[in-house]
């Protein structure tokens, strides 16, 4: 973001068949070969290319037909579109819905499983050709329906993995039949993420977030949580809003807009490096207080928005002092550090001082370079070729700024980003491991 627009738009900037939009918790993407991937409530599946994908939340009248190979997502609605009473030929189908609210069906055997990796064998009932798995860790009820044998569709489920790619443990004791309803799986606000994100000056409404979750390519969002230079009021931004986005699967990038490298009594950074150091520590204190009030726990990456500047002779030293002090103080408070800087100024300053202040450098580097390339390569980040600086999943690139984007009839002024960040690989500058992120309840 250029300084002239920082104060306007912010840092981060069956008609039911695929590829029509899915639910706010489900997305699809074409994958190499004959299938596609579908993400639903943190579970990622690869389904055969000839399967339909039916969104029951968006189309509550849809019929859960068992004679067409289909992945159904969401709770069943009225099924007003059902016709006929008998299927000439049964097909493989899989129905995924939240455990919370799944009906306790008596006509289908239901067994508990910790995850898709620990699915117990279930003797099929010849009179139903259906079985259900209550997946505790994912908070999902999975109903398998089949023609002759459950093997094929069961394999689709068994080969799924969590989006966060977390390890799971086998359940203790033998599986038992159950119709119990469990709470949805809790999500953190910053699970491992690679893909497109956006940032907007103010947190969108819940309707807008739901619509964009269903119909946009974005799965990460930058949100301004405070700072003296923050431009927009945040009427939507509450702990409940943060929790809802995390539960929906959004990767959140909380942004603090502290003092900036320009001359201003209210929003300016000091040109004196020692004073800028103190401003960095104060910014970290304020950001952590805001994060805690929003329910963002220790271990969360907090991003400092520091805008572009042209006079490097004046600003490089205080910028480095400010951002390294920000990082050190965040680590003391058990939070992770990130900096949003321009490729033509802040990146050059940090990169030049990286070796002498390596342990105080931000954990994650987010670079503004509006070249239209969705990449975090060294060149696109403005870093030296082949550098080890911020290597691995520790980078984000804002590749297009300040434009209106519309999805599902909802228009938001945004910046676009490519994000490749894994909080779990980040450690304290002194070598100590930062705490793991806790789920948002």
VENBELZI-V346123 format. One record per backbone hydrogen bond with DSSP energy under -0.5 kcal/mol. NH is the residue of the N-H (numbers start at 1). CO is the residue of the C=O. E is the energy in kcal/mol with one decimal. If there is no record, write none. Layout:
BEGIN
nh;co;e
NH;CO;E
NH;CO;E
END
This chain:
BEGIN
nh;co;e
5;2;-1.9
6;2;-0.8
6;3;-0.7
7;3;-0.6
8;5;-2.1
9;5;-2.2
10;5;-0.6
10;6;-0.8
17;14;-1.8
20;17;-2.0
22;214;-0.9
26;23;-1.4
27;39;-2.0
29;37;-2.0
31;35;-1.2
36;47;-1.6
37;29;-2.5
38;45;-2.5
39;27;-2.8
40;43;-3.0
41;25;-2.2
43;40;-2.1
44;161;-3.5
45;38;-2.7
45;43;-0.5
47;36;-2.5
47;45;-0.5
49;34;-0.8
51;48;-1.6
52;69;-2.6
54;71;-2.5
55;53;-0.5
56;54;-0.8
56;73;-2.6
57;73;-0.7
59;55;-1.2
62;59;-2.2
65;63;-1.8
70;92;-0.9
71;52;-2.5
72;70;-0.6
72;94;-2.9
73;54;-2.2
74;96;-2.7
78;60;-0.7
79;60;-1.6
81;61;-2.6
82;79;-1.6
88;86;-0.5
91;66;-2.9
93;145;-2.4
94;70;-2.2
95;143;-2.4
96;72;-2.9
96;94;-0.5
97;141;-1.9
99;139;-2.3
101;99;-0.8
102;99;-1.9
105;103;-2.0
109;130;-0.6
111;132;-2.3
112;176;-1.2
113;134;-2.4
118;115;-1.4
119;116;-0.7
126;124;-0.6
128;125;-1.7
129;125;-2.3
131;144;-2.0
132;109;-2.8
133;142;-2.8
134;111;-2.8
135;133;-1.0
135;140;-2.8
136;113;-2.4
136;134;-1.1
137;114;-2.0
139;135;-1.5
140;135;-1.6
141;97;-3.4
142;133;-2.7
142;140;-0.5
143;95;-2.8
143;141;-0.6
144;131;-3.3
144;142;-0.6
145;93;-2.4
146;129;-1.8
154;150;-2.6
155;151;-1.9
156;152;-1.5
157;153;-1.6
158;154;-2.8
159;155;-2.2
160;157;-1.4
161;44;-2.1
163;42;-3.1
165;162;-1.4
178;110;-2.4
182;180;-0.5
185;138;-0.7
187;440;-0.6
193;421;-2.6
195;419;-2.3
197;417;-2.3
198;220;-2.1
199;12;-2.7
199;13;-3.8
200;222;-1.0
209;205;-2.4
210;206;-2.7
211;207;-2.4
212;208;-2.6
213;209;-2.3
214;210;-1.6
215;211;-2.2
216;212;-2.2
219;196;-2.4
220;196;-0.8
221;251;-2.4
222;198;-2.5
223;253;-2.0
225;223;-0.6
225;255;-2.8
226;255;-0.9
229;257;-2.9
230;227;-1.7
237;234;-0.6
238;236;-1.0
242;238;-2.3
243;239;-2.4
244;240;-2.4
245;241;-2.2
246;242;-2.3
247;243;-2.4
248;244;-1.7
249;245;-0.5
249;246;-1.2
250;245;-2.6
251;219;-2.5
252;189;-3.2
252;250;-0.6
253;221;-2.5
254;301;-0.6
255;223;-3.2
256;303;-3.5
257;226;-2.9
258;256;-0.9
260;267;-3.1
262;260;-2.6
264;262;-0.9
268;264;-1.7
269;260;-3.4
269;262;-0.5
273;271;-0.6
276;272;-2.6
277;273;-2.0
278;274;-1.4
279;275;-2.0
280;276;-2.2
281;277;-1.9
282;278;-2.2
283;279;-2.3
284;280;-1.9
285;281;-2.1
286;282;-2.3
287;283;-2.6
288;284;-2.4
289;285;-2.0
290;286;-2.2
291;287;-2.7
292;288;-2.7
293;289;-1.8
294;290;-1.3
295;292;-1.4
296;291;-2.8
297;295;-0.7
299;334;-1.9
300;297;-1.7
302;300;-0.5
302;336;-2.3
303;254;-3.0
304;338;-1.9
305;256;-2.8
305;303;-0.6
306;304;-0.8
306;340;-2.5
308;1;-0.8
312;310;-1.5
314;311;-0.6
315;311;-2.1
316;312;-2.3
319;315;-2.5
320;316;-2.4
321;317;-2.4
322;318;-2.7
323;319;-2.5
324;320;-2.3
325;321;-1.9
326;322;-2.2
327;323;-1.8
328;324;-2.6
329;325;-2.5
330;326;-2.2
331;327;-2.4
332;328;-1.9
333;329;-1.6
334;331;-1.4
335;330;-2.9
336;300;-2.1
338;302;-1.6
339;364;-1.8
340;304;-3.2
341;339;-0.6
341;366;-2.5
343;368;-1.9
345;342;-1.0
347;342;-2.6
349;345;-2.2
350;346;-2.6
351;347;-2.9
352;348;-2.1
353;349;-1.3
354;351;-0.9
357;353;-1.6
358;355;-0.8
360;357;-1.3
361;358;-1.2
363;337;-0.7
364;337;-1.4
365;394;-2.3
366;339;-3.0
366;364;-0.5
367;365;-0.5
367;396;-2.6
368;341;-2.4
369;367;-0.8
369;398;-2.2
371;369;-2.3
372;399;-2.5
374;372;-0.6
375;373;-1.8
381;377;-1.9
382;378;-0.7
382;379;-0.9
383;378;-2.7
387;384;-1.7
391;388;-1.7
394;392;-2.6
395;420;-2.0
396;365;-2.0
397;418;-2.7
398;367;-3.3
399;397;-1.0
399;416;-1.0
400;416;-1.3
403;414;-2.2
405;412;-2.3
407;410;-2.0
410;407;-1.8
411;409;-0.5
412;405;-2.3
414;403;-3.0
414;412;-0.6
415;12;-1.6
415;13;-6.3
416;400;-3.2
417;197;-2.6
418;397;-2.6
419;195;-3.2
419;417;-0.5
420;395;-2.7
421;193;-2.4
422;393;-2.2
425;422;-1.7
426;423;-1.4
428;432;-3.6
431;428;-2.2
434;426;-0.6
440;187;-3.1
441;439;-0.7
END
